Structures are given as C-alpha cells and as structure tokens.
Amino acid sequence: MLKIHHLVASRSDRIVWLAEELEIPYELVRHLRNPQTFRAPDSLRAITPLAKAPVIEDQGVVVSESSVICDYLIDQYGQGRLRPSAGTPARLDYAYWMASSESTLMYPVLIDVLSTMTQSDAAGLLGFAMGEYTTMFGHVERTLAKHAHIAGDSFTAADVMVYYTLAMAAGTALPIPSRAPMADYPLLSDYLARLEARPAWQKANKLCAA
Ligand SMILES: N[C@@H](CCC(=O)N[C@@H](CS)C(=O)NCC(=O)O)C(=O)O
C-alpha cells in the first residue's frame, strides 16, 4: 500500500490532498518537526537522505519532491484524472504551474517566511520579495480571470501544487506570518476559498493537522 510520510506543517499536505482526490488507499506516517528548530526529525532522514517532506514509498520505490510525487501518483492511479492530456495547450500550462509552484511563484514566499523565521529582515531582500509578489500574484490573478483553475477550467494537480504555495503566502499553511498583499488579489483569494471547500481538501486538512 502507498505510504505517505507526512511532516506536520509542511508541503506533504499536498500529497495527502491529492491521494484523497484520487481516492487512493494509503497509510499516513506522521513525523513531527523539532519544536525549537522547526526542522524535520531523524525519522524522516531514515526514509530519505535529505530529510525533506513530502516523500512516499510505493511498490518498492521511494519518491521525493512534491511535483514529482503528484505526477507519479497520477501515472500510477490517475486513470486520466487531474492532469490535462499530453500534447494539449492545457498540459503545457499544467507543467508550467507545477514547476512554478516550487520555483518562480515560491521565491517571494520563501524569502518572506525565512526572513521571519531567522529574524533577518534584510531590506533589499524583502524589497525583492515584495516586487516578486506583485509580479507573480498579478500573473495568478490574470490567469484566474481567464479560467476557474490554474491550468484551465478543470481542477488538476497543478491546483494542489499552487494552492500550498499561496497558502504559505496567506499564512494559513504554516504557523508563520507573511507580508504577502493577499487582499490586493480578489480572484486569488476566492480561488483559495474554492479549493478549501473541496471535500478532499477538508478531509486532508483534518488528517494533516498538528
Ligand atoms: N521542493 C521540495 C521542497 C521540500 C521541502 O523543503 N520540504 C520542507 C517542508 S515544507 C522540509 O522537509 N523541511 C524540513 C527540513 O528541511 O528540515 C518539494 O516540493 O517537495
């Protein structure tokens, strides 16, 4: 059976949510962060050398990186669900947002949250993050003006990936406040609320909670 290693308060929320959306049976293995350092415990290092979540074990393989895990689960269990067909424009948008959620869209969020965590508010760095928020949130807002989900009209795993990045910015994914100007982006805020209304999100949210 699929084993999902869940680090409480982490990106592994994405994988529990996706497994619920795809109705894949799984075992949830919880790992707790060190309360002083907020880092992952050695129990996670025993599964993956970098001790980063999420990580899954399935059919004799260990898979890391949330976007790679999402695509692995869709390949194995998706039966055509939650990913646009190969060769379509929507599939390119899907690939773009899958990658961006952990790169271009994530940069300002990580800078912002890590500045708070490490109490090192370098003005230049925070200025960069605020500029990137404007660029990237504007891009999300314009995308959502075109269609209801991030990679088209339908809900896909790209929404699962992008959601967590935006929830970090909104200060709801982690117990760490951010400086993201969420109120300036009404479609983005409505998008988060719509995703949080999904039964699979609500079930995953309860299971993943501290
Ligand atoms: N790009 C990776 C990021 C993995 C990552 O940094 N995970 C964080 C949790 S959100 C982690 O495990 N941090 C614990 C630590 O570094 O000690 C992914 O999407 O899976």
The ligand as an ORCA input file, in Angstrom:
! r2SCAN-3c Opt
* xyz 0 1
  N      10.780     21.309     -3.395
  C      10.543     20.346     -2.351
  C      10.688     21.042     -1.010
  C      10.814     20.080      0.132
  C      10.968     20.828      1.446
  O      11.769     21.780      1.572
  N      10.214     20.378      2.469
  C      10.234     21.016      3.760
  C       8.834     21.037      4.350
  S       7.721     22.085      3.569
  C      11.032     20.194      4.747
  O      11.011     18.986      4.687
  N      11.673     20.865      5.698
  C      12.270     20.226      6.826
  C      13.752     20.453      6.916
  O      14.332     20.954      5.948
  O      14.301     20.111      7.951
  C       9.158     19.708     -2.546
  O       8.302     20.331     -3.181
  O       8.926     18.575     -2.110
*
